Amino acid sequence: MLNTSRTAIYAAFLTLASTAHAENLTFTIFNDSSADLVEFNVSKSTSATWEANLMRGGYLAPGYEIDVVIADGQTTCVYDLRGIFEDGSEVEDFDIDMCDLGSYTFTD
């Protein structure tokens, strides 16, 4: 089951990465929460809205991680992140410098 969900998530990230880009940003998401991560959004910190759900029907189970590639044509490192979980909980974090951090961990 993990391979299927990883494949679906990776395909979603590849779709985002297929746009023309100035620089790719790669980082790792860790799910250290007790629920499946079912929606993940990344937006430039200067944006007023969330970008599309990168999970696209997939999920990231507790205790697992996945690499994310953002190829949005931007040279910024500062993004807002949102995760929505199967249990209905939601985490939003703002002005995260993903170039310096390199990873992000969702916890309860």
Secondary structure, 3 states (H helix, E strand, C coil): CHHHHHHHHHHHHHHHHCCCCCCCEEEEEEEECCCCEEEEEEEECCCCCCCCCCCCCCCECCCCEEEEEECCCCCCCEEEEEEEECCCCEEEEEEEEHHHHCEEEEEC
